[in-house]
Amino acid sequence: MEWTTHALTGMVLGYAVTNNWKMAVISGLTAIIPDLDEPKSRFGKPFFFISIPLNQLFGHRTFTHSLLFVAITGLITLLFGPKVSIASMIGILAHIFGDMLTGRVQLFYPKKMKVGLKISRMAFLITDRFTRLMALLWLWVIVYQDVLRNI
């Protein structure tokens, strides 16, 4: 999926689990981190000094798209509190499962087994745009409900 779709789905899932906008933003931001392993990605380009070696060492959709990476991120972000840790893990999981809808990842890295759907470029674009639209609609509904509650 594309970075905007990852960020939006991360926010939606973050809010759905935590019911907290700050944690939803953290989930949205961390949802783009797994693509740090791809130097050509929106997130990889500005951090090329990390992205290139990471890609050369692991490749794309391997370590940073695994449950091991989710656990390591959860432990590191636990330093900022349990809510931040949960929100971060939700964002990364949202990214991983989004990529599993549009391709394959090594979910159980270092095991080489790939998990996910292998689809065409057209199917990728349709799935990505539909998911992005649904995430935007859900965010709009959530915001609208919050506004109504505060009137």
DSSP file (Angstrom, degrees, kcal/mol; ACC not computed):
  #  RESIDUE AA STRUCTURE BP1 BP2  ACC     N-H-->O    O-->H-N    N-H-->O    O-->H-N    TCO  KAPPA ALPHA  PHI   PSI    X-CA   Y-CA   Z-CA
    1    1 A M              0   0    0      0, 0.0     2,-0.1     0, 0.0   124,-0.1   0.000 360.0 360.0 360.0 164.9    0.0    0.0    0.0
    2    2 A E     >  -     0   0    0      1,-0.1     4,-2.3    39,-0.0     3,-0.4  -0.480 360.0-107.2 -86.4 160.7    1.0    3.6   -0.3
    3    3 A W  H  > S+     0   0    0      1,-0.2     4,-2.6     2,-0.2     5,-0.2   0.832 116.7  54.2 -60.5 -36.4    2.2    5.7    2.6
    4    4 A T  H  > S+     0   0    0      2,-0.2     4,-2.4     1,-0.2    -1,-0.2   0.904 109.6  48.1 -66.4 -38.8   -1.0    7.8    2.9
    5    5 A T  H  > S+     0   0    0     -3,-0.4     4,-2.7     2,-0.2     5,-0.3   0.913 111.8  50.3 -66.5 -41.7   -3.1    4.6    3.1
    6    6 A H  H  X S+     0   0    0     -4,-2.3     4,-2.3     1,-0.2    -2,-0.2   0.935 112.0  47.4 -60.0 -46.1   -0.8    3.2    5.7
    7    7 A A  H  X S+     0   0    0     -4,-2.6     4,-2.2     2,-0.2    -2,-0.2   0.919 114.0  46.8 -63.2 -44.0   -1.0    6.4    7.8
    8    8 A L  H  X S+     0   0    0     -4,-2.4     4,-2.5     2,-0.2    -2,-0.2   0.922 113.7  46.3 -66.0 -44.7   -4.8    6.6    7.6
    9    9 A T  H  X S+     0   0    0     -4,-2.7     4,-2.7     1,-0.2     5,-0.3   0.878 111.1  54.1 -67.3 -34.9   -5.4    2.9    8.4
   10   10 A G  H  X S+     0   0    0     -4,-2.3     4,-2.6    -5,-0.3    18,-0.3   0.924 110.2  46.8 -61.2 -43.6   -3.0    3.2   11.3
   11   11 A M  H  X S+     0   0    0     -4,-2.2     4,-2.7    16,-0.2     5,-0.2   0.927 112.5  49.3 -63.6 -45.0   -4.9    6.2   12.6
   12   12 A V  H  X S+     0   0    0     -4,-2.5     4,-2.6     1,-0.2    -2,-0.2   0.947 115.9  41.7 -61.1 -49.6   -8.3    4.5   12.3
   13   13 A L  H  X S+     0   0    0     -4,-2.7     4,-2.1     2,-0.2     5,-0.2   0.892 113.3  54.4 -67.0 -37.8   -7.1    1.3   14.0
   14   14 A G  H  X S+     0   0    0     -4,-2.6     4,-2.5    -5,-0.3     5,-0.3   0.920 113.0  42.2 -60.0 -44.3   -5.3    3.3   16.7
   15   15 A Y  H  X S+     0   0    0     -4,-2.7     4,-2.6     1,-0.2    -2,-0.2   0.898 111.3  55.7 -69.5 -39.9   -8.4    5.3   17.5
   16   16 A A  H  < S+     0   0    0     -4,-2.6    -2,-0.2    -5,-0.2    -1,-0.2   0.868 117.0  35.9 -60.8 -36.7  -10.6    2.2   17.4
   17   17 A V  H  < S+     0   0    0     -4,-2.1    -2,-0.2    -5,-0.2    -1,-0.2   0.890 131.4  26.7 -84.4 -41.8   -8.4    0.4   19.9
   18   18 A T  H  < S-     0   0    0     -4,-2.5    -3,-0.2    -5,-0.2    -2,-0.2   0.711  81.7-144.1 -97.5 -22.3   -7.5    3.3   22.2
   19   19 A N     <  +     0   0    0     -4,-2.6     2,-0.4    -5,-0.3    -4,-0.1   0.856  66.1 116.1  56.5  36.3  -10.4    5.8   21.8
   20   20 A N     >  -     0   0    0     -6,-0.3     4,-2.0     1,-0.1    -1,-0.2  -0.987  61.2-151.0-140.8 123.4   -7.7    8.5   22.1
   21   21 A W  H  > S+     0   0    0     -2,-0.4     4,-2.2     1,-0.2     5,-0.2   0.864  97.9  54.2 -65.1 -37.2   -6.8   11.0   19.3
   22   22 A K  H  > S+     0   0    0      1,-0.2     4,-1.9     2,-0.2    -1,-0.2   0.925 111.3  45.1 -63.3 -42.7   -3.2   11.4   20.5
   23   23 A M  H  > S+     0   0    0      1,-0.2     4,-2.5     2,-0.2    -1,-0.2   0.843 109.4  56.8 -69.0 -32.5   -2.6    7.6   20.4
   24   24 A A  H  X S+     0   0    0     -4,-2.0     4,-2.4     2,-0.2   -10,-0.2   0.897 106.6  49.5 -63.9 -40.0   -4.4    7.5   17.0
   25   25 A V  H  X S+     0   0    0     -4,-2.2     4,-2.5     2,-0.2    -2,-0.2   0.914 110.2  50.4 -65.4 -42.4   -1.8   10.0   15.6
   26   26 A I  H  X S+     0   0    0     -4,-1.9     4,-2.8     2,-0.2     5,-0.2   0.919 110.7  49.6 -60.8 -43.0    1.0    7.9   17.0
   27   27 A S  H  X S+     0   0    0     -4,-2.5     4,-1.3     1,-0.2   -16,-0.2   0.909 110.8  50.2 -61.3 -42.1   -0.5    4.9   15.3
   28   28 A G  H  < S+     0   0    0     -4,-2.4     4,-0.3   -18,-0.3    -2,-0.2   0.897 113.1  45.5 -63.4 -41.0   -0.7    6.8   12.1
   29   29 A L  H >< S+     0   0    0     -4,-2.5     3,-1.3     1,-0.2     4,-0.3   0.916 113.4  47.9 -69.8 -43.6    2.9    7.9   12.3
   30   30 A T  H >< S+     0   0    0     -4,-2.8     3,-1.0     1,-0.3    -1,-0.2   0.719  96.1  75.4 -71.8 -17.7    4.3    4.5   13.2
   31   31 A A  T 3< S+     0   0    0     -4,-1.3    -1,-0.3     1,-0.2    -2,-0.2   0.673  96.0  49.0 -67.3 -15.3    2.3    2.9   10.4
   32   32 A I  T X  S+     0   0    0     -3,-1.3     3,-1.0    -4,-0.3    -1,-0.2   0.574  88.4  86.1 -97.5  -9.6    4.8    4.3    7.9
   33   33 A I  G X  S+     0   0    0     -3,-1.0     3,-2.5    -4,-0.3     4,-0.2   0.874  75.1  66.4 -61.4 -41.1    7.9    3.1    9.7
   34   34 A P  G >  S+     0   0    0      0, 0.0     3,-1.2     0, 0.0    27,-0.3   0.791  91.6  64.5 -55.8 -25.7    8.1   -0.4    8.2
   35   35 A D  G X  S+     0   0    0     -3,-1.0     3,-1.8     1,-0.3     6,-0.3   0.371  70.8  96.8 -80.3   8.7    8.8    1.1    4.8
   36   36 A L  G <  S+     0   0    0     -3,-2.5    -1,-0.3     1,-0.3    19,-0.2   0.718  73.5  68.2 -63.1 -19.2   12.0    2.4    6.1
   37   37 A D  G <  S+     0   0    0     -3,-1.2    -1,-0.3    -4,-0.2    -2,-0.1   0.434  88.8  72.4 -80.4   2.1   13.5   -0.8    4.5
   38   38 A E    X   -     0   0    0     -3,-1.8     3,-2.1     1,-0.1     6,-0.4  -0.918  65.7-162.2-121.0 104.9   12.7    0.6    1.0
   39   39 A P  T 3  S+     0   0    0      0, 0.0    -1,-0.1     0, 0.0    13,-0.1   0.718  91.7  54.4 -59.0 -21.8   15.0    3.5   -0.1
   40   40 A K  T 3  S+     0   0    0      4,-0.1     2,-0.0    11,-0.1     8,-0.0   0.506  88.0 104.0 -90.1  -4.0   12.6    4.5   -2.8
   41   41 A S  S <> S-     0   0    0     -3,-2.1     4,-2.4    -6,-0.3   -39,-0.0  -0.299  86.5-109.8 -75.4 162.6    9.6    4.9   -0.4
   42   42 A R  T  4 S+     0   0    0      1,-0.2    -1,-0.1     2,-0.2    -6,-0.0   0.863 122.7  38.9 -58.2 -37.4    8.3    8.2    0.8
   43   43 A F  T  > S+     0   0    0    -11,-0.1     4,-0.7     1,-0.1    -1,-0.2   0.793 114.0  54.8 -84.3 -30.7    9.7    7.5    4.3
   44   44 A G  T  4 S+     0   0    0     -6,-0.4     7,-0.3    -9,-0.3     6,-0.2   0.839  96.3  65.9 -72.7 -33.9   12.9    5.8    3.1
   45   45 A K  T >< S+     0   0    0     -4,-2.4     3,-1.3     1,-0.2    -1,-0.2   0.933 103.7  41.4 -58.7 -51.8   14.1    8.7    0.9
   46   46 A P  T 34 S+     0   0    0      0, 0.0     3,-0.2     0, 0.0    -1,-0.2   0.775 121.1  44.8 -70.1 -20.8   14.7   11.3    3.6
   47   47 A F  T >X S+     0   0    0     -4,-0.7     4,-3.1     1,-0.2     3,-2.3  -0.172  71.5 138.0-110.6  38.5   16.3    8.6    5.8
   48   48 A F  H <>  +     0   0    0     -3,-1.3     4,-2.6     1,-0.3    -1,-0.2   0.795  64.2  66.4 -54.9 -31.9   18.4    7.1    3.1
   49   49 A F  H 34 S+     0   0    0     -3,-0.2    -1,-0.3     1,-0.2    -2,-0.1   0.702 116.6  27.2 -66.9 -19.0   21.3    6.7    5.4
   50   50 A I  H <> S+     0   0    0     -3,-2.3     4,-2.2    -6,-0.2    -2,-0.2   0.734 120.5  56.2-101.3 -42.0   19.3    4.2    7.4
   51   51 A S  H  X S+     0   0    0     -4,-3.1     4,-2.6    -7,-0.3     5,-0.2   0.889 104.0  50.5 -62.2 -45.6   17.1    2.9    4.6
   52   52 A I  H  X S+     0   0    0     -4,-2.6     4,-2.5     2,-0.2     5,-0.2   0.956 114.8  41.4 -63.9 -51.7   19.9    1.8    2.2
   53   53 A P  H  > S+     0   0    0      0, 0.0     4,-2.3     0, 0.0     5,-0.2   0.900 115.0  52.8 -63.6 -36.5   21.8   -0.3    4.7
   54   54 A L  H  X>S+     0   0    0     -4,-2.2     4,-2.6     1,-0.2     5,-0.7   0.912 111.6  45.9 -62.1 -42.5   18.6   -1.7    6.1
   55   55 A N  H  X5S+     0   0    0     -4,-2.6     4,-1.0   -19,-0.2    -1,-0.2   0.900 113.2  49.1 -67.2 -41.3   17.5   -2.7    2.6
   56   56 A Q  H  <5S+     0   0    0     -4,-2.5    -2,-0.2    -5,-0.2    -1,-0.2   0.860 116.1  43.6 -67.0 -34.6   20.9   -4.2    1.8
   57   57 A L  H  <5S+     0   0    0     -4,-2.3    -2,-0.2    -5,-0.2    -1,-0.2   0.907 137.3   5.5 -76.5 -43.4   20.9   -6.2    5.0
   58   58 A F  H  <5S-     0   0    0     -4,-2.6    -3,-0.2    -5,-0.2    -2,-0.2   0.737  90.4-136.1-114.6 -31.4   17.3   -7.4    5.1
   59   59 A G    ><< -     0   0    0     -4,-1.0     3,-0.5    -5,-0.7     2,-0.3  -0.399  45.0 -45.6  90.6-178.7   15.5   -6.5    1.8
   60   60 A H  T 3  S+     0   0    0      1,-0.2   -25,-0.1    -2,-0.1   -22,-0.1  -0.680 119.3  11.0 -94.2 144.7   12.0   -5.1    1.5
   61   61 A R  T 3  S+     0   0    0     -2,-0.3    45,-2.0   -27,-0.3    -1,-0.2   0.854 106.2  94.2  60.4  40.3    9.0   -6.6    3.4
   62   62 A T  S X  S+     0   0    0     -3,-0.5     3,-1.3    43,-0.2    47,-0.3   0.388  89.8   6.2-119.2-102.3   11.2   -8.8    5.7
   63   63 A F  G >  S+     0   0    0      1,-0.3     3,-1.3    -4,-0.2     6,-0.5   0.900 131.5  48.2 -56.3 -47.9   12.4   -7.7    9.1
   64   64 A T  G 3  S+     0   0    0      1,-0.3    -1,-0.3   -30,-0.2   -28,-0.1   0.539 111.6  52.8 -75.5  -3.4   10.5   -4.4    9.4
   65   65 A H  G <  S+     0   0    0     -3,-1.3    -1,-0.3    41,-0.1     2,-0.3  -0.109  96.2  97.7-116.0  33.0    7.3   -6.2    8.2
   66   66 A S  S <> S-     0   0    0     -3,-1.3     4,-1.7    42,-0.1    42,-0.2  -0.773  82.4-117.7-122.5 163.1    7.5   -9.0   10.9
   67   67 A L  H  > S+     0   0    0     40,-2.8     4,-2.4    -2,-0.3     5,-0.2   0.798 116.0  61.6 -66.4 -28.9    6.0   -9.8   14.3
   68   68 A L  H  > S+     0   0    0     39,-0.4     4,-2.5    41,-0.3    -1,-0.2   0.921 104.0  47.5 -61.6 -44.0    9.6   -9.6   15.6
   69   69 A F  H  > S+     0   0    0     -6,-0.5     4,-2.7     2,-0.2     5,-0.2   0.878 109.7  53.6 -65.0 -38.4    9.8   -6.0   14.5
   70   70 A V  H  X S+     0   0    0     -4,-1.7     4,-2.5     2,-0.2    -2,-0.2   0.938 111.2  46.1 -59.7 -47.2    6.4   -5.3   16.2
   71   71 A A  H  X S+     0   0    0     -4,-2.4     4,-2.3     2,-0.2    -2,-0.2   0.916 113.1  48.1 -64.1 -44.3    7.7   -6.8   19.4
   72   72 A I  H  X S+     0   0    0     -4,-2.5     4,-2.5     2,-0.2    -1,-0.2   0.922 113.2  48.2 -62.9 -44.1   11.0   -4.8   19.3
   73   73 A T  H  X S+     0   0    0     -4,-2.7     4,-2.9     1,-0.2     5,-0.2   0.911 110.2  52.9 -62.0 -42.3    9.1   -1.6   18.6
   74   74 A G  H  X S+     0   0    0     -4,-2.5     4,-0.9    -5,-0.2    -2,-0.2   0.901 110.7  46.8 -60.1 -41.7    6.7   -2.3   21.4
   75   75 A L  H  < S+     0   0    0     -4,-2.3     4,-0.4     2,-0.2     3,-0.3   0.917 114.0  47.0 -67.7 -43.0    9.5   -2.8   23.9
   76   76 A I  H >< S+     0   0    0     -4,-2.5     3,-1.4     1,-0.2    -2,-0.2   0.933 113.9  46.7 -64.3 -46.0   11.4    0.3   22.8
   77   77 A T  H >< S+     0   0    0     -4,-2.9     3,-1.9     1,-0.3     8,-0.3   0.633  91.5  81.0 -75.3 -11.4    8.3    2.5   22.9
   78   78 A L  G >< S+     0   0    0     -4,-0.9     3,-1.5     1,-0.3    -1,-0.3   0.749  77.7  72.9 -61.9 -22.0    7.4    1.1   26.3
   79   79 A L  G <  S+     0   0    0     -3,-1.4    -1,-0.3    -4,-0.4    -2,-0.2   0.765  97.3  48.6 -60.7 -24.9    9.9    3.7   27.5
   80   80 A F  G <  S-     0   0    0     -3,-1.9    -1,-0.3     1,-0.3    -2,-0.2   0.369 130.6 -79.4 -96.7   2.8    7.3    6.3   26.7
   81   81 A G    <>  -     0   0    0     -3,-1.5     4,-2.1    -4,-0.2    -1,-0.3  -0.234  42.4 -82.3 115.7 157.0    4.5    4.5   28.5
   82   82 A P  H  > S+     0   0    0      0, 0.0     4,-2.5     0, 0.0     5,-0.2   0.840 123.4  55.1 -64.3 -34.5    2.2    1.5   27.8
   83   83 A K  H  > S+     0   0    0      2,-0.2     4,-2.6     1,-0.2     5,-0.2   0.921 109.7  46.4 -65.6 -42.2   -0.3    3.6   25.8
   84   84 A V  H  > S+     0   0    0      2,-0.2     4,-2.5     1,-0.2    -1,-0.2   0.897 112.0  52.2 -65.4 -40.1    2.4    4.8   23.4
   85   85 A S  H  X S+     0   0    0     -4,-2.1     4,-2.3    -8,-0.3    -2,-0.2   0.932 111.7  45.2 -61.7 -46.8    3.7    1.2   23.1
   86   86 A I  H  X S+     0   0    0     -4,-2.5     4,-2.4     1,-0.2    -2,-0.2   0.930 113.4  50.1 -62.9 -46.0    0.3   -0.2   22.2
   87   87 A A  H  X S+     0   0    0     -4,-2.6     4,-2.1     1,-0.2    -1,-0.2   0.895 111.1  49.6 -60.8 -40.2   -0.4    2.7   19.7
   88   88 A S  H  X S+     0   0    0     -4,-2.5     4,-2.2     2,-0.2    -1,-0.2   0.921 111.1  48.0 -65.4 -44.4    3.0    2.1   18.0
   89   89 A M  H  X S+     0   0    0     -4,-2.3     4,-2.6     1,-0.2    -1,-0.2   0.879 110.0  53.4 -65.6 -36.4    2.4   -1.7   17.7
   90   90 A I  H  X S+     0   0    0     -4,-2.4     4,-2.6     2,-0.2    -1,-0.2   0.925 108.6  50.1 -62.1 -44.7   -1.1   -1.0   16.3
   91   91 A G  H  X S+     0   0    0     -4,-2.1     4,-1.9     2,-0.2    -2,-0.2   0.923 112.9  45.0 -60.6 -45.6    0.4    1.3   13.6
   92   92 A I  H  X S+     0   0    0     -4,-2.2     4,-2.6     1,-0.2    -1,-0.2   0.907 113.2  50.4 -67.6 -40.6    3.0   -1.2   12.6
   93   93 A L  H  X S+     0   0    0     -4,-2.6     4,-2.8     2,-0.2     5,-0.3   0.892 107.8  54.1 -63.5 -38.4    0.5   -4.1   12.5
   94   94 A A  H  X S+     0   0    0     -4,-2.6     4,-2.0     2,-0.2    -1,-0.2   0.919 110.3  47.6 -59.8 -42.8   -1.9   -1.9   10.4
   95   95 A H  H  X S+     0   0    0     -4,-1.9     4,-2.5     2,-0.2    -2,-0.2   0.949 112.4  48.3 -62.2 -49.7    1.0   -1.4    7.9
   96   96 A I  H  X S+     0   0    0     -4,-2.6     4,-1.7     1,-0.2    -2,-0.2   0.928 113.7  45.2 -59.9 -47.8    1.9   -5.1    7.8
   97   97 A F  H  X S+     0   0    0     -4,-2.8     4,-1.0     1,-0.2    -1,-0.2   0.840 111.0  54.6 -69.5 -31.1   -1.7   -6.3    7.3
   98   98 A G  H >X S+     0   0    0     -4,-2.0     4,-0.8    -5,-0.3     3,-0.5   0.917 109.2  47.7 -63.1 -42.9   -2.2   -3.7    4.7
   99   99 A D  H 3X S+     0   0    0     -4,-2.5     4,-0.7     1,-0.2     3,-0.2   0.800 105.1  59.7 -68.8 -27.5    0.8   -4.9    2.8
  100  100 A M  H 3< S+     0   0    0     -4,-1.7    17,-2.7     1,-0.2    -1,-0.2   0.771 101.9  54.5 -70.5 -24.1   -0.5   -8.5    3.2
  101  101 A L  H << S+     0   0    0     -4,-1.0    -1,-0.2    -3,-0.5    -2,-0.2   0.763 120.6  30.4 -75.1 -25.5   -3.6   -7.4    1.3
  102  102 A T  H  < S-     0   0    0     -4,-0.8     2,-0.3    -3,-0.2    17,-0.3   0.258 133.1 -19.7-119.6  10.9   -1.5   -6.1   -1.6
  103  103 A G  S  < S-     0   0    0     -4,-0.7    14,-0.8    15,-0.1     2,-0.4  -0.968  78.5 -66.6 174.0-162.5    1.5   -8.4   -1.5
  104  104 A R  E     -A  116   0A   0     -2,-0.3     2,-0.3    12,-0.2    12,-0.2  -0.919  36.1-174.8-123.0 144.3    3.5  -10.7    0.6
  105  105 A V  E     -A  115   0A   0     10,-2.5    10,-3.1    -2,-0.4     2,-1.4  -0.893  37.0-114.4-130.3 159.8    5.6  -10.2    3.7
  106  106 A Q    >   +     0   0    0    -45,-2.0     3,-1.8    -2,-0.3     8,-0.2  -0.629  43.1 170.9 -92.1  75.3    7.9  -12.3    5.9
  107  107 A L  T 3  S+     0   0    0     -2,-1.4   -40,-2.8     1,-0.3   -39,-0.4   0.807  75.2  44.2 -57.3 -34.6    5.6  -12.0    8.9
  108  108 A F  T >  S-     0   0    0      5,-0.5     3,-2.2   -42,-0.2    -1,-0.3  -0.034  98.9-162.1-105.1  30.1    7.5  -14.6   10.9
  109  109 A Y  T <  S+     0   0    0     -3,-1.8   -41,-0.3     1,-0.4     3,-0.1  -0.206  72.3  41.9 -48.1 137.1   11.0  -13.3   10.0
  110  110 A P  T 3  S+     0   0    0      0, 0.0    -1,-0.4     0, 0.0     2,-0.1  -0.980 104.0  85.1 -84.9   1.0   13.7  -14.6   10.3
  111  111 A K  S <  S-     0   0    0     -3,-2.2    -3,-0.2     1,-0.1     0, 0.0  -0.466  79.8-137.0 -63.2 137.4   11.7  -17.5    8.8
  112  112 A K        +     0   0    0     -2,-0.1    -1,-0.1    -3,-0.1    -3,-0.1   0.558  63.1 122.4 -76.5  -9.8   11.7  -17.1    5.0
  113  113 A M        -     0   0    0     -5,-0.1    -5,-0.5    -7,-0.1     2,-0.4  -0.312  53.5-145.2 -60.5 131.2    8.0  -18.0    4.7
  114  114 A K        -     0   0    0     -8,-0.2     2,-0.4    -7,-0.1    -8,-0.2  -0.805  12.4-164.5-101.4 141.1    6.0  -15.3    3.0
  115  115 A V  E     +A  105   0A   0    -10,-3.1   -10,-2.5    -2,-0.4     2,-0.2  -0.977  40.7  55.8-126.4 135.2    2.4  -14.5    3.9
  116  116 A G  E    S-A  104   0A   0     -2,-0.4     2,-0.5   -12,-0.2   -12,-0.2  -0.788  81.0 -53.8 138.0-178.3   -0.1  -12.4    2.0
  117  117 A L        -     0   0    0    -17,-2.7     2,-0.8   -14,-0.8    -2,-0.1  -0.801  35.1-145.7 -98.9 131.6   -1.9  -12.1   -1.4
  118  118 A K        +     0   0    0     -2,-0.5     2,-0.3   -15,-0.1   -15,-0.1  -0.867  36.5 167.1 -94.8 112.6    0.0  -11.9   -4.6
  119  119 A I        -     0   0    0     -2,-0.8   -17,-0.0   -17,-0.3     2,-0.0  -0.805  35.7 -97.4-128.0 165.2   -2.0   -9.5   -6.8
  120  120 A S     >  -     0   0    0     -2,-0.3     4,-2.3     1,-0.1     5,-0.1  -0.250  38.8-106.0 -74.9 167.1   -1.7   -7.5  -10.0
  121  121 A R  H  > S+     0   0    0      2,-0.2     4,-2.5     1,-0.2     5,-0.2   0.890 122.1  51.1 -60.8 -41.0   -0.7   -3.8  -10.2
  122  122 A M  H  > S+     0   0    0      2,-0.2     4,-2.4     1,-0.2    -1,-0.2   0.926 110.5  47.8 -63.7 -44.7   -4.3   -3.0  -11.1
  123  123 A A  H  > S+     0   0    0      1,-0.2     4,-2.7     2,-0.2     5,-0.2   0.874 110.2  54.4 -63.1 -36.6   -5.7   -5.0   -8.1
  124  124 A F  H  X S+     0   0    0     -4,-2.3     4,-3.0     2,-0.2     5,-0.2   0.952 109.6  46.1 -58.9 -50.6   -3.1   -3.2   -5.9
  125  125 A L  H  X S+     0   0    0     -4,-2.5     4,-2.5     1,-0.2     5,-0.2   0.903 114.1  47.6 -62.0 -42.9   -4.3    0.2   -7.0
  126  126 A I  H  X S+     0   0    0     -4,-2.4     4,-2.4     2,-0.2     5,-0.2   0.932 114.8  45.8 -64.3 -46.0   -8.0   -0.7   -6.5
  127  127 A T  H  X S+     0   0    0     -4,-2.7     4,-2.5     2,-0.2     5,-0.2   0.919 114.4  48.6 -63.5 -44.2   -7.4   -2.2   -3.1
  128  128 A D  H  X S+     0   0    0     -4,-3.0     4,-2.5    -5,-0.2    -2,-0.2   0.943 114.6  43.6 -62.2 -49.4   -5.2    0.7   -2.0
  129  129 A R  H  X S+     0   0    0     -4,-2.5     4,-2.5    -5,-0.2    -1,-0.2   0.893 114.7  49.4 -66.6 -39.7   -7.6    3.4   -3.1
  130  130 A F  H  X S+     0   0    0     -4,-2.4     4,-2.5    -5,-0.2    -1,-0.2   0.929 112.7  47.4 -65.0 -44.7  -10.7    1.6   -1.7
  131  131 A T  H  X S+     0   0    0     -4,-2.5     4,-2.4    -5,-0.2    -2,-0.2   0.913 112.3  50.1 -62.3 -42.9   -8.9    1.1    1.7
  132  132 A R  H  X S+     0   0    0     -4,-2.5     4,-2.5    -5,-0.2    -2,-0.2   0.919 111.1  49.0 -61.4 -44.6   -7.9    4.7    1.7
  133  133 A L  H  X S+     0   0    0     -4,-2.5     4,-2.6     1,-0.2    -2,-0.2   0.921 111.6  48.7 -61.6 -45.1  -11.4    5.9    1.0
  134  134 A M  H  X S+     0   0    0     -4,-2.5     4,-2.5     1,-0.2    -1,-0.2   0.897 111.5  50.0 -63.4 -39.8  -12.9    3.6    3.7
  135  135 A A  H  X S+     0   0    0     -4,-2.4     4,-2.6     2,-0.2    -2,-0.2   0.915 111.2  48.8 -64.8 -42.9  -10.3    4.9    6.2
  136  136 A L  H  X S+     0   0    0     -4,-2.5     4,-2.4     2,-0.2    -2,-0.2   0.918 112.2  48.7 -62.3 -43.4  -11.1    8.5    5.3
  137  137 A L  H  X S+     0   0    0     -4,-2.6     4,-2.4     2,-0.2    -2,-0.2   0.915 111.9  48.6 -62.8 -42.7  -14.8    7.9    5.7
  138  138 A W  H  X S+     0   0    0     -4,-2.5     4,-2.5     2,-0.2    -2,-0.2   0.915 111.2  49.7 -66.0 -41.4  -14.4    6.2    9.0
  139  139 A L  H  X S+     0   0    0     -4,-2.6     4,-2.8     2,-0.2     5,-0.2   0.907 110.2  51.7 -61.8 -40.5  -12.2    9.1   10.3
  140  140 A W  H  X S+     0   0    0     -4,-2.4     4,-2.8     2,-0.2    -2,-0.2   0.926 110.3  48.1 -61.7 -44.6  -14.8   11.5    9.1
  141  141 A V  H  X S+     0   0    0     -4,-2.4     4,-2.5     2,-0.2    -2,-0.2   0.913 112.4  49.1 -62.4 -43.0  -17.5    9.6   11.0
  142  142 A I  H  X S+     0   0    0     -4,-2.5     4,-2.3     2,-0.2    -2,-0.2   0.938 113.8  45.4 -62.7 -47.1  -15.4    9.5   14.1
  143  143 A V  H  X S+     0   0    0     -4,-2.8     4,-2.5     1,-0.2    -2,-0.2   0.927 112.6  51.5 -62.2 -45.2  -14.6   13.2   14.0
  144  144 A Y  H  X S+     0   0    0     -4,-2.8     4,-2.3     1,-0.2    -1,-0.2   0.903 110.3  48.8 -59.4 -43.3  -18.3   14.1   13.3
  145  145 A Q  H  X S+     0   0    0     -4,-2.5     4,-2.1     2,-0.2    -1,-0.2   0.898 110.6  50.7 -65.1 -39.9  -19.4   12.0   16.3
  146  146 A D  H  X S+     0   0    0     -4,-2.3     4,-1.3     2,-0.2    -2,-0.2   0.901 110.1  50.1 -63.5 -40.5  -16.8   13.7   18.5
  147  147 A V  H  < S+     0   0    0     -4,-2.5     3,-0.3     1,-0.2     4,-0.3   0.926 110.9  49.0 -64.1 -44.7  -18.0   17.1   17.4
  148  148 A L  H >< S+     0   0    0     -4,-2.3     3,-1.0     1,-0.2    -1,-0.2   0.867 108.3  54.1 -63.0 -36.5  -21.6   16.2   18.1
  149  149 A R  H 3< S+     0   0    0     -4,-2.1    -1,-0.2     1,-0.2    -2,-0.2   0.809 108.6  49.8 -66.6 -29.3  -20.7   14.9   21.6
  150  150 A N  T 3<        0   0    0     -4,-1.3    -1,-0.2    -3,-0.3    -2,-0.2   0.380 360.0 360.0 -93.9   4.9  -19.1   18.2   22.4
  151  151 A I    <         0   0    0     -3,-1.0    -1,-0.2    -4,-0.3    -2,-0.1   0.464 360.0 360.0 -86.2 360.0  -22.0   20.4   21.4
